[in-house]
Amino acid sequence: MNPWHIDALELTFRLVLSFLLGGLIGFEREMNNHAAGLRTNILVCMGSTLIMLLSMYGFEMFADEPNVRMDPARLAAQVITGVGFLGAGTIMQKGLSVKGLTTAATLWVMAAIGLAVGAGFYYPAIICCALVFGSLRILNKIEHRFMAAGRSLILRIQIVKGSNCLNELQNYLTAKEVRVKNISIDNDEQFGKSMQQVTVTFVASNNKIRIALLNKLNRLPGVKSLKLEG
């Protein structure tokens, strides 16, 4: 059996399997409105599979040449670097948090799964895909439920100068035992001569407190806009 040859049926199977595995993870990402969704994950996975197939079988006609040394991993190794640049485009900083790390990591893992499928490493590819899907679906819920309480949040409020909003905010935060890390007031005229922006960095123990805080501030007459980050 020639190790450098693969028939059309096996080629088709590997590409279709790559399509299905990429689609499974992409569907989960698409349902949660992430930057890299269904099509992106499918393309990354299938592209990696095709490059692996090309690296292993695309130069079959040169396999018997005396001066040619076959290296199936050479092209495949470049995929990891290439996907790194693609993943970097999904990462951005928003307030105190960095968004897109999970999406970038997902693309990187999908490239690895695609390479595994292209090399005929089916079982690890399928198991890895199942574990990735489980971690994105299940661990995400666990993280939001048990780990979000200690995160710092940034609240930006535009208020009318001279209003009683700051006193109301201070009283509410004290009553709810919200841990405030920092408060700053910006009187820059870009907000308007009669406006000022108050930025509060705080830690709330649960989502109910955050929602109640926003509702409380939204009802105050001197508040013109609210923005919560983190």
Accessible surface in RSA format (square Angstrom, percent):
REM  Atomic radii and reference values for relative SASA: ProtOr
REM  Chains: A
REM  Algorithm: Lee & Richards
REM  Probe-radius: 1.40
REM  Slices: 20
REM RES _ NUM      All-atoms   Total-Side   Main-Chain    Non-polar    All polar
REM                ABS   REL    ABS   REL    ABS   REL    ABS   REL    ABS   REL
RES MET A   1   231.65 120.0 148.02  98.0  83.63 199.1 124.69 106.0 106.96 141.7
RES ASN A   2    71.65  49.4  57.50  55.6  14.15  34.1  31.03  74.7  40.62  39.3
RES PRO A   3    97.34  70.9  76.31  69.6  21.03  76.5  86.89  71.7  10.46  65.0
RES TRP A   4    63.41  25.4  63.41  30.7   0.00   0.0  46.46  24.8  16.95  27.5
RES HIS A   5    93.17  50.9  83.88  58.3   9.29  23.8  65.40  67.4  27.78  32.3
RES ILE A   6    23.63  13.4   9.81   7.3  13.82  33.3  14.02  10.1   9.61  26.1
RES ASP A   7    81.03  56.8  74.25  73.9   6.77  16.0  33.19  78.1  47.84  47.7
RES ALA A   8    75.37  69.3  67.37 104.0   7.99  18.2  68.55  96.5   6.81  18.0
RES LEU A   9   143.04  79.7 136.86  97.9   6.18  15.5 140.26  98.5   2.78   7.5
RES GLU A  10    50.57  29.0  49.37  37.3   1.20   2.9  16.64  32.2  33.93  27.7
RES LEU A  11    59.73  33.3  59.73  42.7   0.00   0.0  59.73  41.9   0.00   0.0
RES THR A  12    75.07  53.4  72.15  73.1   2.91   6.9  51.10  68.6  23.97  36.2
RES PHE A  13    99.47  49.8  94.51  58.5   4.96  12.9  99.25  60.2   0.21   0.6
RES ARG A  14    21.34   9.0  21.34  10.9   0.00   0.0   0.00   0.0  21.34  12.9
RES LEU A  15    49.42  27.5  49.16  35.2   0.27   0.7  49.37  34.7   0.05   0.1
RES VAL A  16    75.84  49.9  74.06  67.0   1.78   4.3  75.82  65.9   0.02   0.1
RES LEU A  17    20.93  11.7  19.49  13.9   1.44   3.6  20.60  14.5   0.32   0.9
RES SER A  18     0.00   0.0   0.00   0.0   0.00   0.0   0.00   0.0   0.00   0.0
RES PHE A  19    94.14  47.1  94.09  58.3   0.05   0.1  94.09  57.0   0.05   0.1
RES LEU A  20   105.26  58.6  96.83  69.3   8.43  21.2  99.00  69.5   6.26  16.8
RES LEU A  21    14.85   8.3  14.80  10.6   0.05   0.1  14.85  10.4   0.00   0.0
RES GLY A  22     0.00   0.0   0.00   N/A   0.00   0.0   0.00   0.0   0.00   0.0
RES GLY A  23    12.09  14.9   0.00   N/A  12.09  14.9  10.45  28.7   1.64   3.7
RES LEU A  24    75.48  42.0  69.01  49.4   6.47  16.3  74.17  52.1   1.32   3.5
RES ILE A  25     0.00   0.0   0.00   0.0   0.00   0.0   0.00   0.0   0.00   0.0
RES GLY A  26     0.00   0.0   0.00   N/A   0.00   0.0   0.00   0.0   0.00   0.0
RES PHE A  27   111.53  55.8 111.53  69.1   0.00   0.0 111.53  67.6   0.00   0.0
RES GLU A  28     3.71   2.1   2.05   1.6   1.67   4.0   1.91   3.7   1.81   1.5
RES ARG A  29     9.04   3.8   9.04   4.6   0.00   0.0   0.34   0.5   8.70   5.3
RES GLU A  30    89.60  51.4  83.70  63.3   5.90  14.0  28.93  56.0  60.67  49.5
RES MET A  31   119.59  61.9  94.20  62.3  25.38  60.4  76.09  64.7  43.49  57.6
RES ASN A  32    58.15  40.1  38.94  37.6  19.21  46.2  10.94  26.3  47.21  45.6
RES ASN A  33   140.89  97.2 106.37 102.8  34.52  83.1  34.06  82.0 106.83 103.3
RES HIS A  34    71.97  39.3  56.25  39.1  15.72  40.2  38.63  39.8  33.34  38.8
RES ALA A  35    88.97  81.8  43.94  67.8  45.04 102.4  57.22  80.6  31.76  84.1
RES ALA A  36     3.44   3.2   1.90   2.9   1.54   3.5   3.44   4.8   0.00   0.0
RES GLY A  37     6.85   8.4   0.00   N/A   6.85   8.4   3.78  10.4   3.07   6.9
RES LEU A  38    65.00  36.2  64.91  46.4   0.08   0.2  64.91  45.6   0.08   0.2
RES ARG A  39   193.45  81.2 190.27  97.0   3.18   7.6  68.39  93.5 125.07  75.8
RES THR A  40    43.67  31.1  41.05  41.6   2.62   6.2  18.18  24.4  25.49  38.5
RES ASN A  41     0.43   0.3   0.43   0.4   0.00   0.0   0.00   0.0   0.43   0.4
RES ILE A  42    20.75  11.8  20.75  15.5   0.00   0.0  20.75  14.9   0.00   0.0
RES LEU A  43   125.15  69.7 117.63  84.2   7.52  18.9 118.61  83.3   6.53  17.6
RES VAL A  44    16.74  11.0   8.72   7.9   8.03  19.3  15.68  13.6   1.06   2.9
RES CYS A  45     0.00   0.0   0.00   0.0   0.00   0.0   0.00   0.0   0.00   0.0
RES MET A  46    58.82  30.5  57.51  38.1   1.32   3.1  52.22  44.4   6.61   8.8
RES GLY A  47    29.92  36.9   0.00   N/A  29.92  36.9  29.11  79.9   0.81   1.8
RES SER A  48     3.51   3.0   1.76   2.3   1.75   4.0   0.17   0.4   3.34   4.7
RES THR A  49     0.00   0.0   0.00   0.0   0.00   0.0   0.00   0.0   0.00   0.0
RES LEU A  50   102.25  56.9 102.25  73.1   0.00   0.0 102.25  71.8   0.00   0.0
RES ILE A  51    62.48  35.6  62.40  46.5   0.07   0.2  62.48  45.0   0.00   0.0
RES MET A  52    17.67   9.2  17.67  11.7   0.00   0.0  12.06  10.3   5.61   7.4
RES LEU A  53     5.95   3.3   4.88   3.5   1.07   2.7   4.91   3.4   1.04   2.8
RES LEU A  54    83.15  46.3  78.64  56.3   4.51  11.3  82.84  58.2   0.31   0.8
RES SER A  55     6.76   5.7   1.62   2.2   5.14  11.8   0.71   1.5   6.05   8.5
RES MET A  56    34.53  17.9  34.50  22.8   0.02   0.1  33.89  28.8   0.64   0.8
RES TYR A  57    32.99  15.4  23.87  13.6   9.13  23.8   9.52   7.2  23.47  28.9
RES GLY A  58    30.38  37.5   0.00   N/A  30.38  37.5  15.67  43.0  14.71  32.9
RES PHE A  59    84.55  42.3  84.21  52.2   0.34   0.9  84.21  51.1   0.34   1.0
RES GLU A  60    62.55  35.9  56.04  42.4   6.51  15.5  13.62  26.4  48.93  39.9
RES MET A  61   134.68  69.7 103.73  68.6  30.95  73.7 112.26  95.4  22.41  29.7
RES PHE A  62    96.51  48.3  96.51  59.8   0.00   0.0  96.51  58.5   0.00   0.0
RES ALA A  63    23.21  21.3   4.21   6.5  19.00  43.2   4.21   5.9  19.00  50.3
RES ASP A  64   141.53  99.1 112.69 112.2  28.84  68.2  41.05  96.6 100.47 100.2
RES GLU A  65    86.58  49.7  81.00  61.3   5.58  13.3  11.30  21.9  75.28  61.5
RES PRO A  66   121.99  88.9  82.11  74.8  39.88 144.9  93.81  77.5  28.18 175.1
RES ASN A  67   148.48 102.4 112.08 108.3  36.39  87.6  37.80  91.0 110.68 107.0
RES VAL A  68    62.59  41.2  44.24  40.1  18.35  44.2  47.80  41.5  14.79  40.1
RES ARG A  69   225.88  94.8 199.96 101.9  25.92  61.7  74.99 102.5 150.90  91.5
RES MET A  70    39.11  20.3  15.97  10.6  23.14  55.1  13.56  11.5  25.55  33.9
RES ASP A  71    65.50  45.9  50.45  50.2  15.05  35.6  14.44  34.0  51.06  50.9
RES PRO A  72    43.85  32.0  43.48  39.6   0.37   1.3  43.48  35.9   0.37   2.3
RES ALA A  73    60.40  55.5  59.08  91.2   1.32   3.0  59.79  84.2   0.61   1.6
RES ARG A  74   162.91  68.4 156.63  79.8   6.27  14.9  58.97  80.6 103.93  63.0
RES LEU A  75    63.43  35.3  62.44  44.7   0.99   2.5  62.46  43.9   0.97   2.6
RES ALA A  76     8.94   8.2   8.47  13.1   0.47   1.1   8.63  12.1   0.31   0.8
RES ALA A  77    56.57  52.0  41.07  63.4  15.51  35.3  48.67  68.5   7.90  20.9
RES GLN A  78   110.04  61.5 103.63  75.7   6.41  15.3  41.15  87.6  68.88  52.2
RES VAL A  79    12.68   8.3   5.58   5.1   7.11  17.1  12.34  10.7   0.35   0.9
RES ILE A  80    61.45  35.0  58.98  43.9   2.47   6.0  58.98  42.5   2.47   6.7
RES THR A  81    80.51  57.3  71.77  72.8   8.74  20.8  52.93  71.1  27.58  41.7
RES GLY A  82    40.91  50.4   0.00   N/A  40.91  50.4  32.90  90.3   8.01  17.9
RES VAL A  83    13.52   8.9  11.83  10.7   1.68   4.1  12.83  11.2   0.68   1.9
RES GLY A  84    38.62  47.6   0.00   N/A  38.62  47.6  31.52  86.5   7.10  15.9
RES PHE A  85   156.82  78.5 143.21  88.7  13.61  35.4 144.49  87.6  12.33  35.3
RES LEU A  86    84.15  46.9  75.61  54.1   8.53  21.5  82.27  57.8   1.88   5.1
RES GLY A  87     2.97   3.7   0.00   N/A   2.97   3.7   2.97   8.1   0.00   0.0
RES ALA A  88    61.62  56.7  47.11  72.7  14.51  33.0  48.64  68.5  12.98  34.4
RES GLY A  89    64.69  79.8   0.00   N/A  64.69  79.8  37.13 101.9  27.56  61.7
RES THR A  90    21.29  15.1  14.18  14.4   7.11  16.9  16.68  22.4   4.61   7.0
RES ILE A  91    65.75  37.4  46.81  34.9  18.94  45.6  46.81  33.7  18.94  51.4
RES MET A  92   118.33  61.3 110.90  73.4   7.43  17.7  80.01  68.0  38.32  50.8
RES GLN A  93   137.65  77.0 103.95  76.0  33.69  80.2  26.52  56.5 111.12  84.3
RES LYS A  94   104.26  50.9 100.80  61.9   3.45   8.2  47.25  42.5  57.01  60.7
RES GLY A  95    25.53  31.5   0.00   N/A  25.53  31.5   7.00  19.2  18.52  41.5
RES LEU A  96   100.09  55.7  70.58  50.5  29.51  74.2  72.10  50.6  27.99  75.3
RES SER A  97    32.12  27.1  26.38  35.2   5.75  13.2  32.10  68.3   0.03   0.0
RES VAL A  98    73.74  48.5  52.68  47.7  21.07  50.8  52.68  45.8  21.07  57.1
RES LYS A  99    87.16  42.5  85.24  52.3   1.91   4.6  50.47  45.4  36.69  39.1
RES GLY A 100    20.76  25.6   0.00   N/A  20.76  25.6  10.16  27.9  10.60  23.7
RES LEU A 101   101.74  56.7  96.50  69.0   5.24  13.2  96.73  67.9   5.02  13.5
RES THR A 102    75.89  54.0  69.69  70.6   6.20  14.8  37.74  50.7  38.15  57.7
RES THR A 103     5.23   3.7   5.12   5.2   0.11   0.3   0.87   1.2   4.36   6.6
RES ALA A 104    14.82  13.6  11.58  17.9   3.24   7.4  11.91  16.8   2.91   7.7
RES ALA A 105    54.00  49.6  47.03  72.6   6.97  15.9  53.42  75.2   0.58   1.5
RES THR A 106     6.62   4.7   3.50   3.5   3.12   7.4   3.62   4.9   3.00   4.5
RES LEU A 107     0.76   0.4   0.76   0.5   0.00   0.0   0.76   0.5   0.00   0.0
RES TRP A 108   123.15  49.4 123.15  59.6   0.00   0.0 116.19  61.9   6.96  11.3
RES VAL A 109    33.56  22.1  33.29  30.1   0.27   0.6  33.56  29.2   0.00   0.0
RES MET A 110     0.00   0.0   0.00   0.0   0.00   0.0   0.00   0.0   0.00   0.0
RES ALA A 111     0.00   0.0   0.00   0.0   0.00   0.0   0.00   0.0   0.00   0.0
RES ALA A 112    39.89  36.7  33.71  52.0   6.18  14.1  35.25  49.6   4.64  12.3
RES ILE A 113     2.84   1.6   1.40   1.0   1.44   3.5   2.83   2.0   0.01   0.0
RES GLY A 114     0.00   0.0   0.00   N/A   0.00   0.0   0.00   0.0   0.00   0.0
RES LEU A 115    23.26  13.0  22.46  16.1   0.80   2.0  22.72  16.0   0.54   1.5
RES ALA A 116    20.50  18.8  13.87  21.4   6.63  15.1  20.05  28.2   0.45   1.2
RES VAL A 117     0.00   0.0   0.00   0.0   0.00   0.0   0.00   0.0   0.00   0.0
RES GLY A 118     0.00   0.0   0.00   N/A   0.00   0.0   0.00   0.0   0.00   0.0
RES ALA A 119    42.31  38.9  23.89  36.9  18.42  41.9  23.89  33.6  18.42  48.8
RES GLY A 120    24.95  30.8   0.00   N/A  24.95  30.8   4.04  11.1  20.90  46.8
RES PHE A 121   125.65  62.9 124.30  77.0   1.34   3.5 125.65  76.2   0.00   0.0
RES TYR A 122    59.76  27.9  57.19  32.5   2.57   6.7  57.19  43.0   2.57   3.2
RES TYR A 123   162.59  75.9 157.93  89.9   4.66  12.1 121.50  91.3  41.09  50.7
RES PRO A 124    53.28  38.8  45.09  41.1   8.18  29.7  50.49  41.7   2.78  17.3
RES ALA A 125     1.50   1.4   0.00   0.0   1.50   3.4   1.48   2.1   0.01   0.0
RES ILE A 126    78.12  44.5  77.45  57.7   0.68   1.6  77.45  55.8   0.68   1.8
RES ILE A 127    71.22  40.5  71.22  53.1   0.00   0.0  71.22  51.3   0.00   0.0
RES CYS A 128    44.32  33.5  42.41  47.3   1.91   4.5  15.48  39.2  28.84  31.1
RES CYS A 129     0.77   0.6   0.77   0.9   0.00   0.0   0.69   1.8   0.08   0.1
RES ALA A 130    56.65  52.1  44.73  69.0  11.92  27.1  48.20  67.9   8.45  22.4
RES LEU A 131   123.93  69.0 116.99  83.7   6.94  17.4 119.29  83.8   4.64  12.5
RES VAL A 132    20.65  13.6  19.10  17.3   1.55   3.7  20.60  17.9   0.05   0.1
RES PHE A 133    61.03  30.5  61.03  37.8   0.00   0.0  61.03  37.0   0.00   0.0
RES GLY A 134    20.34  25.1   0.00   N/A  20.34  25.1  19.92  54.7   0.42   0.9
RES SER A 135    42.88  36.2  34.83  46.5   8.05  18.5  25.94  55.2  16.94  23.7
RES LEU A 136    14.58   8.1  12.28   8.8   2.30   5.8  13.94   9.8   0.64   1.7
RES ARG A 137    91.81  38.5  88.31  45.0   3.50   8.3  14.76  20.2  77.05  46.7
RES ILE A 138   106.34  60.5 105.59  78.7   0.75   1.8 106.30  76.5   0.05   0.1
RES LEU A 139   101.41  56.5  98.89  70.7   2.52   6.3  99.13  69.6   2.28   6.1
RES ASN A 140    57.59  39.7  53.85  52.0   3.74   9.0  10.24  24.6  47.35  45.8
RES LYS A 141   136.25  66.5 128.52  78.9   7.73  18.4  84.45  76.0  51.80  55.2
RES ILE A 142    71.51  40.7  70.12  52.2   1.39   3.3  71.51  51.5   0.00   0.0
RES GLU A 143    66.60  38.2  66.38  50.2   0.22   0.5   8.81  17.0  57.79  47.2
RES HIS A 144   101.02  55.2  93.21  64.8   7.80  20.0  63.00  64.9  38.01  44.2
RES ARG A 145   190.57  80.0 158.57  80.8  31.99  76.2  48.35  66.1 142.22  86.2
RES PHE A 146   135.58  67.8 107.86  66.8  27.72  72.1 111.25  67.5  24.33  69.6
RES MET A 147   122.27  63.3 106.06  70.2  16.21  38.6  89.41  76.0  32.87  43.5
RES ALA A 148    10.88  10.0  10.87  16.8   0.01   0.0  10.87  15.3   0.01   0.0
RES ALA A 149    39.54  36.4  35.41  54.7   4.13   9.4  36.41  51.3   3.13   8.3
RES GLY A 150    57.98  71.5   0.00   N/A  57.98  71.5  34.10  93.6  23.88  53.5
RES ARG A 151   100.62  42.2  95.28  48.6   5.34  12.7  43.13  58.9  57.49  34.8
RES SER A 152    22.86  19.3  12.54  16.7  10.31  23.8   7.09  15.1  15.77  22.1
RES LEU A 153     6.62   3.7   6.57   4.7   0.05   0.1   6.62   4.7   0.00   0.0
RES ILE A 154    12.22   7.0  12.22   9.1   0.00   0.0  12.22   8.8   0.00   0.0
RES LEU A 155     0.37   0.2   0.37   0.3   0.00   0.0   0.37   0.3   0.00   0.0
RES ARG A 156    70.92  29.8  68.12  34.7   2.80   6.7  17.77  24.3  53.15  32.2
RES ILE A 157     3.96   2.3   3.96   3.0   0.00   0.0   3.96   2.9   0.00   0.0
RES GLN A 158    50.64  28.3  50.59  37.0   0.05   0.1   2.23   4.7  48.41  36.7
RES ILE A 159     3.26   1.9   3.26   2.4   0.00   0.0   3.26   2.3   0.00   0.0
RES VAL A 160    47.79  31.4  47.75  43.2   0.04   0.1  47.75  41.5   0.04   0.1
RES LYS A 161    81.70  39.9  65.01  39.9  16.69  39.7  40.06  36.1  41.64  44.3
RES GLY A 162    84.76 104.5   0.00   N/A  84.76 104.5  43.15 118.4  41.61  93.2
RES SER A 163    40.11  33.9  11.92  15.9  28.19  64.9  22.46  47.8  17.65  24.7
RES ASN A 164    86.65  59.8  76.56  74.0  10.09  24.3  38.42  92.5  48.23  46.6
RES CYS A 165     7.60   5.8   5.80   6.5   1.80   4.2   4.15  10.5   3.46   3.7
RES LEU A 166    58.76  32.7  55.23  39.5   3.53   8.9  55.62  39.1   3.14   8.4
RES ASN A 167    81.59  56.3  80.43  77.7   1.16   2.8  12.04  29.0  69.54  67.2
RES GLU A 168    55.26  31.7  53.78  40.7   1.48   3.5   5.41  10.5  49.85  40.7
RES LEU A 169     5.81   3.2   5.52   3.9   0.29   0.7   5.81   4.1   0.00   0.0
RES GLN A 170   115.86  64.8 112.84  82.5   3.02   7.2  28.27  60.2  87.59  66.4
RES ASN A 171    97.52  67.2  91.13  88.1   6.38  15.4  27.82  67.0  69.69  67.4
RES TYR A 172    29.66  13.8  25.32  14.4   4.34  11.3  27.22  20.5   2.44   3.0
RES LEU A 173     6.41   3.6   6.06   4.3   0.35   0.9   6.23   4.4   0.17   0.5
RES THR A 174   100.17  71.2  84.18  85.3  15.99  38.1  74.38  99.9  25.78  39.0
RES ALA A 175    78.71  72.4  43.43  67.0  35.28  80.2  54.63  76.9  24.08  63.8
RES LYS A 176    95.42  46.6  82.76  50.8  12.66  30.1  29.39  26.5  66.04  70.3
RES GLU A 177   158.24  90.8 125.23  94.7  33.01  78.6  48.00  92.8 110.24  90.0
RES VAL A 178    13.93   9.2   0.34   0.3  13.59  32.7   2.52   2.2  11.40  30.9
RES ARG A 179   140.37  58.9 132.66  67.6   7.71  18.4  70.27  96.0  70.11  42.5
RES VAL A 180    54.43  35.8  25.86  23.4  28.57  68.9  25.86  22.5  28.57  77.5
RES LYS A 181   110.01  53.7  73.81  45.3  36.20  86.2  43.90  39.5  66.11  70.4
RES ASN A 182    82.57  56.9  76.52  73.9   6.05  14.6  22.74  54.7  59.83  57.8
RES ILE A 183    85.79  48.8  58.97  43.9  26.82  64.6  58.97  42.5  26.82  72.8
RES SER A 184    52.41  44.3  46.41  61.9   6.00  13.8  38.17  81.3  14.24  19.9
RES ILE A 185    84.58  48.1  53.79  40.1  30.79  74.2  53.98  38.9  30.59  83.0
RES ASP A 186    61.04  42.8  57.43  57.2   3.61   8.5  20.77  48.9  40.27  40.2
RES ASN A 187    80.14  55.3  66.22  64.0  13.91  33.5  23.97  57.7  56.16  54.3
RES ASP A 188    68.42  47.9  56.12  55.9  12.30  29.1  15.38  36.2  53.04  52.9
RES GLU A 189   118.02  67.8 102.44  77.5  15.59  37.1  35.92  69.5  82.11  67.0
RES GLN A 190   135.44  75.7  90.43  66.1  45.01 107.2  39.49  84.0  95.95  72.8
RES PHE A 191    38.47  19.2  21.95  13.6  16.52  43.0  27.82  16.9  10.64  30.5
RES GLY A 192    28.31  34.9   0.00   N/A  28.31  34.9  27.71  76.1   0.60   1.3
RES LYS A 193   165.71  80.8 148.89  91.4  16.81  40.0  91.98  82.8  73.73  78.5
RES SER A 194    69.03  58.3  63.26  84.4   5.77  13.3  42.86  91.3  26.17  36.7
RES MET A 195    22.41  11.6  22.41  14.8   0.00   0.0  15.91  13.5   6.50   8.6
RES GLN A 196    21.56  12.1  21.56  15.8   0.00   0.0   0.00   0.0  21.56  16.4
RES GLN A 197    26.88  15.0  26.64  19.5   0.25   0.6   0.00   0.0  26.88  20.4
RES VAL A 198     0.45   0.3   0.45   0.4   0.00   0.0   0.45   0.4   0.00   0.0
RES THR A 199    20.12  14.3  20.00  20.3   0.12   0.3  13.34  17.9   6.78  10.3
RES VAL A 200     0.53   0.3   0.53   0.5   0.00   0.0   0.53   0.5   0.00   0.0
RES THR A 201    18.06  12.8  18.06  18.3   0.00   0.0   8.01  10.8  10.05  15.2
RES PHE A 202     0.44   0.2   0.44   0.3   0.00   0.0   0.44   0.3   0.00   0.0
RES VAL A 203    14.26   9.4  10.87   9.8   3.38   8.2  10.87   9.4   3.38   9.2
RES ALA A 204     0.30   0.3   0.00   0.0   0.30   0.7   0.29   0.4   0.01   0.0
RES SER A 205    70.12  59.3  53.12  70.9  17.00  39.2  48.22 102.7  21.90  30.7
RES ASN A 206    66.10  45.6  60.53  58.5   5.57  13.4  32.32  77.8  33.78  32.6
RES ASN A 207    84.78  58.5  81.20  78.5   3.58   8.6  21.63  52.1  63.15  61.0
RES LYS A 208   168.82  82.4 162.91 100.0   5.91  14.1 107.65  96.9  61.17  65.2
RES ILE A 209    29.76  16.9  27.98  20.8   1.79   4.3  29.75  21.4   0.01   0.0
RES ARG A 210    32.13  13.5  31.38  16.0   0.75   1.8   8.61  11.8  23.52  14.3
RES ILE A 211   102.69  58.4 102.48  76.3   0.20   0.5 102.69  73.9   0.00   0.0
RES ALA A 212    37.42  34.4  30.47  47.0   6.95  15.8  34.94  49.2   2.47   6.6
RES LEU A 213     1.57   0.9   1.57   1.1   0.00   0.0   1.57   1.1   0.00   0.0
RES LEU A 214    50.35  28.0  49.81  35.6   0.54   1.4  49.89  35.0   0.46   1.2
RES ASN A 215    72.96  50.3  71.29  68.9   1.68   4.0  10.97  26.4  61.99  59.9
RES LYS A 216    59.85  29.2  59.76  36.7   0.09   0.2  13.09  11.8  46.75  49.8
RES LEU A 217     1.29   0.7   1.29   0.9   0.00   0.0   1.29   0.9   0.00   0.0
RES ASN A 218   110.02  75.9  90.84  87.8  19.18  46.2   6.82  16.4 103.20  99.7
RES ARG A 219   171.26  71.9 140.76  71.8  30.49  72.6  75.24 102.8  96.02  58.2
RES LEU A 220    24.65  13.7  20.42  14.6   4.23  10.6  20.43  14.3   4.22  11.4
RES PRO A 221   127.43  92.9  98.38  89.7  29.05 105.6 111.42  92.0  16.00  99.5
RES GLY A 222     7.60   9.4   0.00   N/A   7.60   9.4   6.35  17.4   1.25   2.8
RES VAL A 223    20.92  13.8   3.00   2.7  17.92  43.2   3.00   2.6  17.92  48.6
RES LYS A 224   129.95  63.4  96.20  59.0  33.75  80.4  49.62  44.7  80.33  85.6
RES SER A 225    50.73  42.9  42.57  56.8   8.16  18.8  44.02  93.7   6.71   9.4
RES LEU A 226    50.42  28.1  18.05  12.9  32.36  81.4  18.57  13.0  31.85  85.7
RES LYS A 227   114.34  55.8 109.42  67.1   4.92  11.7  63.73  57.4  50.62  53.9
RES LEU A 228    60.59  33.7  30.19  21.6  30.40  76.4  30.19  21.2  30.40  81.8
RES GLU A 229    13.89   8.0  10.86   8.2   3.03   7.2   3.70   7.2  10.19   8.3
RES GLY A 230    40.42  49.9   0.00   N/A  40.42  49.9   8.33  22.9  32.09  71.9
END  Absolute sums over single chains surface
CHAIN  1 A    13989.1      11643.7       2345.3       8628.2       5360.9
END  Absolute sums over all chains
TOTAL         13989.1      11643.7       2345.3       8628.2       5360.9
